[in-house]
Amino acid sequence: MNLAGQTAVITGAASGIGREMARRFGASGMQLMLADVEREPLGEVEAELRGLGYAVASEVVDVREYEQIEALEAATRERFGNVHLLCNNAGVGSGGPVVGSDDLDMWRWTIDINLWGVIYGCKVFLPAMMQHGEPCHVVNTASMAGLAPSALMGPYTISKYGVVALSETLSLEMQMAKSNVGVSVLCPAFVQTGIADSKRNLPTELIADHGAEQPGEQVLRDLVASGISPDEVAEAVHQAVLDDTFWILTHDELNAGIVARAQSIVAGEKPRFVGF
Ligand SMILES: NC(=O)c1ccc[n+]([C@@H]2O[C@H](COP(=O)([O-])OP(=O)(O)OC[C@H]3O[C@@H](n4cnc5c(N)ncnc54)[C@H](O)[C@@H]3O)[C@@H](O)[C@H]2O)c1
């Protein structure tokens, strides 16, 4: 893809990996539609990028709401015309065991954002992207947690395995259709972002029951702080879009864990944590 002058839509663009993607694709001359549920930080990113001379607009969007994604698509078309790059990136981290805690609504919140938000993005944007026929690309943000098992992160892990499955399915279908749309799935391990403080976006009705700090959240915060920088991730995404690379893996030292999982499946072994 030649990116200059083309249009990118990025969800979760107000912070972390999404913000760095916006900076990176803006530097490549793309027109940017930034979407996020956090109004103020979103406005700050938009102002920063406009100050650099980039063509940028933003919409406050909750990716759990299909109609809001439809409105985002309409606003992008009106402002910039055809969409060429869609980054379904908005996400939250939340922990918890499968059994033993009363947190079904936290499971729903996590899966609604991390998986349904990506499904909605693909369903809403892809038909027009395929129809206009110009070179296009979709990047879905999953995680290393979508490629290898971990305990006590049930809703997050499930949502990210789902995003990997969705992306593989989509890639196969785009290849079958000889479509103009390339697909990538981003699977980083820890990256220095705001993910460990995802509960800042908890819906009001969940705050009383789930807003308090839980055991393990500081551990997650420390792991995230030890991660790679989000601009490295954005650089890898940028390169994958240029090269039409499906798997975007950012932590080479963990690739052996992906192989170990595959080997354990065919060896008939029980799941084991392979580390990340
Ligand atoms: N940071 C990591 O270690 C790491 C590792 C693997 C994958 N990821 C994934 O990267 C993606 C980006 O997260 P990040 O690490 O940059 O965290 P972040 O918290 O810095 O950014 C996430 C952004 O998503 C937005 N968001 C949350 N809920 C939303 C909603 N309902 N609708 C729209 N926007 C919403 C937030 O406001 C925030 O701006 C997520 O999908 C996350 O799961 C992160």
The ligand as an SDF file (V2000), in Angstrom:
LIG
                    3D

 44 48  0  0  0  0  0  0  0  0999 V2000
   -0.2960   -2.8970   26.7710 N   0  0  0  0  0  0  0  0  0  0  0  0
   -0.1180   -4.1860   26.6540 C   0  0  0  0  0  0  0  0  0  0  0  0
    0.7110   -4.7900   27.3660 O   0  0  0  0  0  0  0  0  0  0  0  0
   -0.8920   -4.9460   25.6100 C   0  0  0  0  0  0  0  0  0  0  0  0
   -0.4560   -6.2370   25.2620 C   0  0  0  0  0  0  0  0  0  0  0  0
   -1.1890   -6.9460   24.3060 C   0  0  0  0  0  0  0  0  0  0  0  0
   -2.2920   -6.3760   23.7030 C   0  0  0  0  0  0  0  0  0  0  0  0
   -2.6980   -5.1160   24.0730 N   0  0  0  0  0  0  0  0  0  0  0  0
   -3.8900   -4.5700   23.4190 C   0  0  0  0  0  0  0  0  0  0  0  0
   -3.5990   -3.3140   22.8450 O   0  0  0  0  0  0  0  0  0  0  0  0
   -4.8160   -2.5910   22.6540 C   0  0  0  0  0  0  0  0  0  0  0  0
   -4.6200   -1.1450   23.0670 C   0  0  0  0  0  0  0  0  0  0  0  0
   -4.4520   -1.0920   24.4890 O   0  0  0  0  0  0  0  0  0  0  0  0
   -3.2550   -0.2890   25.1560 P   0  0  0  0  0  0  0  0  0  0  0  0
   -2.3330   -1.2770   25.7280 O   0  0  0  0  0  0  0  0  0  0  0  0
   -2.7600    0.7570   24.2630 O   0  0  0  0  0  0  0  0  0  0  0  0
   -4.0400    0.3390   26.4250 O   0  0  0  0  0  0  0  0  0  0  0  0
   -4.5240    1.8320   26.7200 P   0  0  0  0  0  0  0  0  0  0  0  0
   -5.4160    1.7270   27.8990 O   0  0  0  0  0  0  0  0  0  0  0  0
   -3.3650    2.7260   26.7880 O   0  0  0  0  0  0  0  0  0  0  0  0
   -5.3820    2.1950   25.4200 O   0  0  0  0  0  0  0  0  0  0  0  0
   -6.6200    1.5860   25.1650 C   0  0  0  0  0  0  0  0  0  0  0  0
   -7.5710    2.6300   24.6060 C   0  0  0  0  0  0  0  0  0  0  0  0
   -8.8290    1.9930   24.3200 O   0  0  0  0  0  0  0  0  0  0  0  0
   -9.8520    2.9050   24.7570 C   0  0  0  0  0  0  0  0  0  0  0  0
  -11.1010    2.2170   25.0370 N   0  0  0  0  0  0  0  0  0  0  0  0
  -11.4100    1.4500   26.1240 C   0  0  0  0  0  0  0  0  0  0  0  0
  -12.6880    1.0650   26.0830 N   0  0  0  0  0  0  0  0  0  0  0  0
  -13.2060    1.5780   24.9420 C   0  0  0  0  0  0  0  0  0  0  0  0
  -14.4860    1.5180   24.3440 C   0  0  0  0  0  0  0  0  0  0  0  0
  -15.5050    0.8550   24.9250 N   0  0  0  0  0  0  0  0  0  0  0  0
  -14.6810    2.1390   23.1630 N   0  0  0  0  0  0  0  0  0  0  0  0
  -13.6690    2.8450   22.5810 C   0  0  0  0  0  0  0  0  0  0  0  0
  -12.4440    2.9470   23.1160 N   0  0  0  0  0  0  0  0  0  0  0  0
  -12.2030    2.3050   24.2700 C   0  0  0  0  0  0  0  0  0  0  0  0
   -9.2560    3.5570   25.9840 C   0  0  0  0  0  0  0  0  0  0  0  0
   -9.9380    4.7660   26.3190 O   0  0  0  0  0  0  0  0  0  0  0  0
   -7.8180    3.7520   25.5760 C   0  0  0  0  0  0  0  0  0  0  0  0
   -7.6220    5.0080   24.9650 O   0  0  0  0  0  0  0  0  0  0  0  0
   -5.8780   -3.3350   23.4740 C   0  0  0  0  0  0  0  0  0  0  0  0
   -6.7010   -4.0890   22.5820 O   0  0  0  0  0  0  0  0  0  0  0  0
   -5.0450   -4.2540   24.3530 C   0  0  0  0  0  0  0  0  0  0  0  0
   -5.7470   -5.4110   24.7330 O   0  0  0  0  0  0  0  0  0  0  0  0
   -2.0160   -4.4000   24.9970 C   0  0  0  0  0  0  0  0  0  0  0  0
  1  2  1  0
  2  3  2  0
  2  4  1  0
  4  5  1  0
  4 44  2  0
  5  6  2  0
  6  7  1  0
  7  8  2  0
  8  9  1  0
  8 44  1  0
  9 10  1  0
  9 42  1  0
 10 11  1  0
 11 12  1  0
 11 40  1  0
 12 13  1  0
 13 14  1  0
 14 15  2  0
 14 16  1  0
 14 17  1  0
 17 18  1  0
 18 19  2  0
 18 20  1  0
 18 21  1  0
 21 22  1  0
 22 23  1  0
 23 24  1  0
 23 38  1  0
 24 25  1  0
 25 26  1  0
 25 36  1  0
 26 27  1  0
 26 35  1  0
 27 28  2  0
 28 29  1  0
 29 30  1  0
 29 35  2  0
 30 31  1  0
 30 32  2  0
 32 33  1  0
 33 34  2  0
 34 35  1  0
 36 37  1  0
 36 38  1  0
 38 39  1  0
 40 41  1  0
 40 42  1  0
 42 43  1  0
M  CHG  2   8   1  16  -1
M  END
$$$$
